């Protein structure tokens, strides 16, 4: 292939991405990885929203690296720690098939943004189940456009409507504008959400928002944005209570704690008062490290026959 100059996310580094992953060597760009996919886990996952996990699980592929690198990331060992195994695009496609054979309701690509080139190649042929693009919301419009027809479900975060918070915790002051534009583009591409007879999502957008300690006003602004841009029946909204101080949260004392009940109750009540009815909330016990997967390489390499 010719040189790949990467502007795949709003950071628009403009660097020449290496085609192949080189362990223990500096890689160009903000995400510090290659075009070759690096995967930390590929397995059935049961901790997504009910319409994604269903009864058989979501066929989840956790990619290494991230274009946001939030200081509080629960998956810091893969988003910034480099844990993962480099594989080929062919192997990535094989993983999809293996997860589908295990009964996966969908193929769920977690933090795929650094590998959108490989993802597009792996989805040249349609899959028999929906593909979920599970991302931080910090996406370039052109990247979303390039996924048309390959992705049926978008699962973006909408982390911030406050630019100062976005800059402090994710190094991306333009996050509110970039994520808002990306989400509107996602919706224009796939349209209103559709569930099958078993309540499993077949297409559409689920907007996720993780409440941060001390940031309830930011949460209210996110809810206001969703309410003002979408009508009932168009998108699903997932208000997440699962914040656990992880990653480098200890370096930011104001978020180095769990949510209080009062904070969550205020955010939840604001959601209920907003009139948004299509979506999900979480129980208090969701804020636990027990729900963070083990990134041990499960399902990444092809099993050898004995």
N, C-alpha and C positions, 0 to 999 in steps of 0.2 A: 504494500500500500504506500501511497505518497505520504508526505509529512502531514500529521494531524495537528493543526493549530487549534487549541481548545478554548472555546468560548461557550461551553455547554451549560454554564450556570451564570447568574448575574454578576459574579466576581470578574468574569471575562478576563482571565489571566493572560490569554493570548500566547501561552507557551506551547512549544512543540512537545506533545505527549509521547513518551516512549511506548512502543508497541508491546514490549514484554516487561513483565515485572522482574526487578532485580532486588532480591532480599538484601537487607543491611546496606543499601546504597541510596543516596539522596535521589528523590524523584522530583521532577519539576511540578510547578503549580501549587495552588493552595491545598489541594487534596492529597498531594504527595503520593500519587500512585500512577500506574500504567493504564493503557487501554485494555490490557489483558485482565479479565475479571479475577478478583481475589475474594474468596468466599470463606466465611467463618463457621457457618452452620447451614444445613439444608434438611429440614425435618417438618413433620406435621406440628402445627402450633395451635393451641386451644385457648389462648389468652387475648385474642383480638375481639372486636365487637361480635356479638352473637351472629349477625348476618354474614360475617366473614368466616369465623371459625366453625359455625354450625355444629353438627354432631361428629363429623369425621375429621375435622381439623383443616387448617389452611396450610397449603404447601409452601412453607416460608423459606426463602433464600436470603440469608443475612450477608450483605456485602461488607467488605472491609473498607474503611475510610469514609469521609463525609465532606461535603462542601460547606458545612456550617460549623461543626466542631464546637457545639455549645459547651460552656464551662461546666454545666450540671448534667451532662449526658449520662444516662443510665447504661449505655452501651459503650462507655469510654474505651474499653479494652480493644474494641474493633474500630470505633470512629476515629480515635487518635492513637491507639496503642499498637496498631499494625498487626494484630492477631488475624490470621487467615491463611488460606492455601490458594496459590495461583492455579487456575485451571484454563482450559481452552473453551472457546465458544461452543465447540461440539460437545464438550463435557457438560457445559451449562444446560444445553438443550436436553442432554440425557437425564440430568437431574430433574428437569421438569417432568419427564416421562415417568421416572421412578416415583416421584411424589404423587402423580396422578394415579399410578398403579396401586399406591397405598390407600387411595380413596380421597385424596385432597379435593375439597370443593373448588379450589382456585389455586393459582400460582401467585404467591405474594412476594414481590421483590422489595426488600427492605433496604433503604438508603441506596438506590441504584444510580443516583445522579452521576457519580464519577465514572460510571461504566455504561452510559447510555449508548455509546457506539456498539459495545458488545451486546447489550440488551437488544438493540434493534436487529443485529445480525441473528441472535438466537431466536427471534420471533418472526423470522421471514416467512415461516409456515405457521398458520393459525393453530392454536391449541384447542382441545375439546372442552376446556374449562376456561372461565374468565381469568384474565391477567390483572393483578392488582399492582399499581405503582404506588408504593408506600414511602413517602418522602417527607422531608422537612418543610416543604412548601417554597423553598428558595430556589425557584426554577426559572430558566430563561424561556421566553415565549417560543423561540425556535425549537427548543428541545421538546416542548409539549407538542408542537405541530408535527415534529418528526415521528411521534409515537401514535399518530392517528391510525386507527385500524389494528394496532398491535396491543393496545391497552384498553380494557373495557371498564375498569374501576380505578378511580384515583382516590388515594387515601393520604391527602396532604395534611401536615400540621398548619395551623395558623397561630403561630407562637406569640406574635406581638402586633399591636397597633401603636406601640410607643417606640419611636425611633431610638430614644436614649437607652431603653432597656435592650433593644435589639443590638445596639452597638456594644453595650457593656458585657452582655452575656453570650453573644454570638458573633461579635465582630462584624456586624452587618447592619449599619444604620439605615440602609435602604430596604431592609426586610419588609416592612409593612406594605410598601408600594409594590415591590417585586412579587411578594406572595399573593397579594390581592389580585394583581394582573394574571398571575399564573392560574389561580383558582378559577377565575372567570373564564379563562381560556379552556381549562379542563372541562368545565361545565358545558361550554359551547360545543366542545368536541363530542362528549358522550351523552349529554342531555339528562333529563330527569331520571332519578334512580328507579330501578325495577327489581323486585324480589320475585323469586319463583314460589311455587305453592308451598314449599317447605320453609319459606322465610329467608332463603339464601340470596344474597345480592348477586345479580347478574350483570348489572352495569350501573354506572352513576358515580357520584362523588360523596365521600364522607369527609367532612372537615373536622379535624381533631384540634382540641386546645387543652394544653396542660397548664393548670393553674400553678403559678409560682408563688412562694411565700412573700407576703407583703406587696403583691402585685394585683390585687383584686380589681383595681380600677382599669388595669390593662385588660383583664378578662372581660369586664363589662364592655369595654370598647370593641373587643373582638365579637362579642355577642351582638352588639349594635350593628356592626358591619355585616354580619351574616344575615340578620333580620332585615336590614335595609336593601340587601342585594338579591335575596332569594325568597320566593313564596313557598307556602306549604306544598309538599309533594315534589319539590325540586331537588334538594340535597338533604343529607343526613348530617347532624351535628353531634359530636361526641365530646362531652365535658369530662376531662380526666382529672381524677384526684390522686393519681398514683405517684406524685412527686416524692422522690427519695433523694437526699443529698448525696450525689455521686460525682465522679470525675474530679474536677477542681473546685467544687462548690465550697470547700473549706477556705479557699482564697477570697471568697465573697461572703463575709459574715452575715449579711442580711438575708441570704438564701440558704445558709448552712443549717437548716432546720426543716422539720415537717410542717405541713399546713396545720393551722389550728382549726378546730371544729367551727369556730365563728367565721373564719375566712371562707371555708368551704360552704357553710350554710348561706352566707351572703351571696356568694357567686351562684350557687344553685338556685336560690330564690330569684335572683335577677334573671336567670335563664327562664325559669317558669313564668315570670311576669312578662318576659319579652314576647311570648306567644309562639316561640319555636317549640313545636311538638314532635318533630320527626328526628329522633336521635336517641342518645344514650347518656347516662350518668354512671358514676362508679361508687362502689361502697368504700368505706374507710379502710378496710383491710387490703385494698388494692395497693396501698402505699407500703410495699414490702419488697425487700431484695429477693424474696423467694420467687418472684415473678420475672426476674431477670434471667434469660436463658444462659445455659452454659455454652460458651463459644469454643467447643473442643474439636471442631472439624467434623462433627457428626454429619454423615450423608454426603460429604463433599467429594471424597475420592470413591472411585468405583470399587465395589467389594470384589475380592478375588474368590473364585470358586475353589472349594477344597476338594 
